[in-house]
Amino acid sequence: MISDSQSPSKLHKNESIKSSSDFLRGTILEGLSDSLDGSLSADDQQLTKFHGIYQQDNRDIRAERRRKKLDKAYTFMARICLPGGICSPKQWMAVDDLSNYCEFKTLKITTRQAFQLHGILKSNLKNTIRTVNDALLTTLAACGDVNRNVMCNPNPLQTKVHGEVQKIAEAVDTHLKPRTAAYSEIWLDGEKVVSHGEEAVEPLYGTTYLPRKFKIAFAIPPHNDVDVFAHCLGFIAIIKDEKLLGFNVTVGGGLGMTHGNEKTFPRLADVIGFCQPDQVVSVAEQIVTIQRDFGDRTNRAHARFKYTVEDRGVDFIKKELESRTGFALDPAHDYSFESNGDIYGWLQDYEGFWNLGLFIEGGRVVDIDDQLLKTGLREIAKVHKGDFRLTANQNIIIGRIADEDKGQIQALVEQYKLNGYETFSGIRKNQIACVALPTCGLALAESERYLPKLVTDIEAQLEELGLFDEPIVIRSTGCPNGCGRPYLGEIGLVGKVPGKYNLYLGAGFEGERLNKLYKLSVTHEAILEHLKPIFVDFAKNRHEKERFGDFTIRAGYVNATTAGRSFHSELKDI
């Protein structure tokens, strides 16, 4: 169902690319066979996203290559899906092995509990994807206009409910995967699948899939570590007497926007009701079909589900959902969140297993100086009998460690100096940074490579004030698209141009309030100058247990953002 206003003549060009792609095949195979060109065609670059692959180039050397009249140094990024962020030690080692054949020889943990491999040559792309699948993993639907990797609270299994929620999240992820055989044909040398001469239409997505990407998260109070309100669709587990009653349903979250375009804005999801555990898959499927049928296919800047909800209203979504599922949602249950950060250190679960939360700065698994993250985690994977859990804050939980194995794991942690969480500041342990430069083509400024330096300088200010251990959420992105969820940072940084950032303040520590623009296009030095007096004021005048984001609003530095449409309004002197 596409409205008359979205007639073929008005549709965005990506819609024709999808509809004429033969269910995501395009000419990808032909492009891969061209050994003289390190890139793929523009249309195929759009299609490979559905396969979990982005074409990129090393922007650090782009100018030099241009001077030498050389083409860009094209490589590819592959994103590996992990519903809920869980993988086995064997799978960890398989992905680690693959990273050694990439330009940067590192693993990136994303803000969606997935792996990214950066710097894959086109000639090695097919082998990489095949190896991923040999490890019983996939890159399918990690990107593109489909539902992406379903997120779930990865915290150790404090109750068996965590395991139940994880299984439901996995069921949703599986149910919403594209059904096209193109992935198998292109990457796994599968035979082309036909049915009576014609391939069946995707039962859920059709020929044009979704207008834009779609994101789902499951949260288990009191932890909102997945930032459930930042997602198109969210499920908040309601637990009573250690039993899963069901889920509050949230719709319409999303954080991307465009600089200078106030018609684009981040939006937090609305709670629309409560569903039973056995209704979750149906709710997820039908919400996706609502976005399929009513999402904007003419303007990709307005194509996310958040705008569908914003424009048509929550009541419309609820009525449409009831019509499609055949049942109405019950009233939402009470719940409360305490934070959107991670738990570090050792924690024992209800089964008696130990789980160890480790801090990974910027989600980059790499050996630096004497902190040998990559080597150390590989050595742990060689002996570990449990699992690895990637968090939405780009950290790692080594899960399900038997009591008799705890000492061995701890010894490896100490040997390779993976225990930085014991001494790092509160603000460092509550940071997120997107990749940005040198590989992201959308980046306007540094992020992953910049934020550690900024945090170090901020730490000096906080230590002088006795705030070194204060947990303050800081997030950075190299552009306004929101991959690092900067608009949910008590301090948010969004790249404007190289070396300059928009500075945001005032998000809620629990992930339930957006921040507000405080200063426009400021340098590193200016960021520190603007923040220092606020830190001084916070140290002197905060209320008991008051969070930094709440304080910046109460003290009048910024106004509270009460809804997505108010994000750009009621600004003070910027």
Secondary structure, DSSP 4 states (H G I P E B T S, - for coil): ---GGG-GGGS-HHHHHHHTSTTTTTTHHHHHH-TT-SS--HHHHHHHGGGTEEEEE-TTSHHHHHHTTPPP-EEEEEEEB-GGGEE-HHHHHHHHHHHTTSSS--EEE-TTS-EEEEEE-HHHHHHHHHHHHHTT-B-TTSSSSSB-PPEE--S--SSHHHHHHHHHHHHHHHHTS---SHHHHHHS-PPPP-BTTBPPPPTTT-SS--SS-B-EEEEBTTB-TT-GGGSSEEEEEEEETTEEEEEEEEE--B---BTTBTT---BPPEEEEEE-GGGHHHHHHHHHHHHHHHS-SS-GGG-SHHHHHHHH-HHHHHHHHHHHHSSPPBPPPP----BSS---EEEE-TTS-EEEEE--GGGEE-EETTEEHHHHHHHHHHH--SEEEE-TTS-EEEEEE-GGGHHHHHHHHHHTT--GGGTS-TTGGGEEE---TTT-TT-SS--TTTHHHHHHHHHHHHHHTT-TT----EEEESSTT-TT-GGGSSEEEEEEETTEEEEEE---TTS-S--EEEEEEE-HHHHHHHHHHHHHHHHHHPPTT--HHHHHHHTTSS----SGGGTTSS----
